[in-house]
Amino acid sequence: MTKGFGVGVFIVAVMLGASAAGDDTKDKKRDPEAIFKKLDTNNDKHLSKDEFLKLAEFGKDKGKAREFLAKAFDRIVEPRSKGMTCEQFKKFLIDARKKKAGDSPRG
């Protein structure tokens, strides 16, 4: 249940984060590259853990969302790298959407 909850929180956070970006079209709101660019506040083409964790601000339970996102970041990003690349972010988002689609309706 916590895995499904975390994925659900992540999806909601990404969608709300994209809406907050001020994009006018639906495609831009769901575009992982546009979301990545909005989160990459220092424009270094990598998301630091702090930048990535800003997604948690859009979840209902910010604490659980931060915990889920922090674990995901640590699983994806190598410790000595500059941070999460756009390709890693897109893959994570696609995987999260697939897991969400595979969840049972009972949650």
N, C-alpha and C positions, 0 to 999 in steps of 0.2 A: 504494500500500500504506500509506503513512503517513497518508493521509486516512482510509482505512478503519480503521486502527489508532486514530487519534485519536477518531473517532466511537465506536468500540467502547469505548475507555477512558472517554469521556464518559458513555455509557449506563450502564456498570458503576458509575461514580462516582455518578451520579444515583440509581441503584437502591440502592446501599449507603448513600448519604447519607440517603435516605428511610428506610431501615431503622434507621439510627442515630438518627433523630428520635424513635423510640420509639412510633410510631403502631401501633395494634392491627389495623387493617383493611388489606386489600390495596389498596383504592381510595385510601386516604390515603397509602400508601407510594408510589403512582404519581402522585399528585396534584401537578402542577407548582406550584400555589399553596402547598401545604403545604411543599414542598421550598424554594420561594422564601422563605417566612416563616422557616423554620429557618435559612437562610443569611443572612438580613437581620438580623444580630446587633444593630444599632443601631436597628432598627425605623423607618428613614426612608423605607420603601417603594421603595428603590433598592438594588441590589447594587453595592458598590464593587468594583473589580478584585480587591482582597484577599479580600473576601467570596466572590466568584465562584470565585477560584482555590482556595478551600478544598475544592472538589470533587476536586481532584487528589490530596488526601490518601488517597482511597479507591482510587486506581488502583494497579496493580502497579508500573508504572514512573512514579513521581511526577514525575520530571523531564520526560519526554515529555508526560505529561498536563498539567502546568503550561504547557508551551510551547504545546500545542494550545489549551488554554482561554484563554491570554493572547491568542493571535492571534484567536480567535473573539470575545473581548470587545472587542478593538480594532476589529474589523470591524463589530460591531453597535452599539457605543455611541459617540455623538458626544463629541468631546474636552471640550467645555464643559458637558456635561450632568452631572447629579448621579450618574449611574450607570445600570445596567441596570434597566429597569422590569420588573414582573411580566409584562406583555404581551410584551416582548422575550424574556424568559426562556422563556415558554411557547412562543413561535414557534420559538426556537432548539431547544428540547427536541423539539418535533414534527418539525422539519426533521431533527434528528439521528436520531430514530427511523425516519423515512422512509428516510434514507440507509443506515442499518444494515439495514433490511429489504431494501433493494435490492442489498446486497453479495452477491457470489458466495459459495457455500459454501466455496470454497477460501481465502477471506480474502485 
